[in-house]
Amino acid sequence: MTDSPTPPLLRATGLWKSFGDREVLRGIDLDLAQHDVVALIGPSGSGKSTLLRCLGLLEPIDDGQIFLGDEDISDPRVDANGIRARFGAVFQSFNLFPHLSVLDNVTLASRVVHRMPRREAEERAHALLGRIGLADKAKEHPDRLSGGQQQRAAIVRAIATDPEVLLLDEITSALDPELVGEVLELVRDLTADGATILMATHEMAFARDVADRVVFLDDGVIVEQGPPAQLFGAPESARTRAFLARFTP
């Protein structure tokens, strides 16, 4: 008797999303198992950010279904805020509250949304900040941090609530090149810890090294997906080959 496959933790079927007359997502089917790291790649405007926002219930969908575990979270009757609290999301802009300290930024969702006692939330935050080299910045405001430090603080804020799925949207695109490495190293650590991550990225070498599966999105459809070695080494689609050729020295 063989073991049954692990059901997806996050699954989208037939996802459609338009802005006005422009169809941004056109029938997306995607699944993410627990502890999977899946990288979304594709040209600007291909729908990567919109897909992440739809999956995290930050944008309404026009058609299709989204499941988190066995729950249809695209059902309009669900508690959308309760579902959003089960995700961690980090975007290109750091979105830290400028009037709050780093510590208060990191603990806000834990205290307000998840009702964690302040002492417990702050202990966890201090431990996470110490782990990524920001222990001495806990009382600072975001404008006193470098871009790389701000983005690492934003990631810590996202993981402080122990989310079921972490959605990362081009988190290095707003950073100076010398700061990219420190943010990617934190994501690498999270993958080693078994986090479940769906990330849109233009860092091809990082996707190749870290992802379990790479998904090439173009013009609102999934053109091709597979293990990094297959997709980067022997892509089947001409569209995938043309896209990856831009990154070949």
Buried (B, 14 or more C-beta within 10 A) or exposed (E): EEEEEEEBBBBBBEBBBBEEEEBBBBBBEBBBBBBBBBBBBBBEEBBBBBBBBBBBBBBEBBEBBBBBEEEEBBEEEBEBEEBBBBBBBBBBEBEBEEEBBBBBBBBBBBBEEEEBEEEEBBEBBBEBBEEBEBEEBBEBBBEEBBBBBBBBBBBBBBBBBEBBBBBBBBBBBBBEEEBBBBBBEBBBEBBEEEBBBBBBBBBBEBBBEBBBBBBBBBBBBBBBBBEBEBBBEEBEEEBBEEBBEEEEE
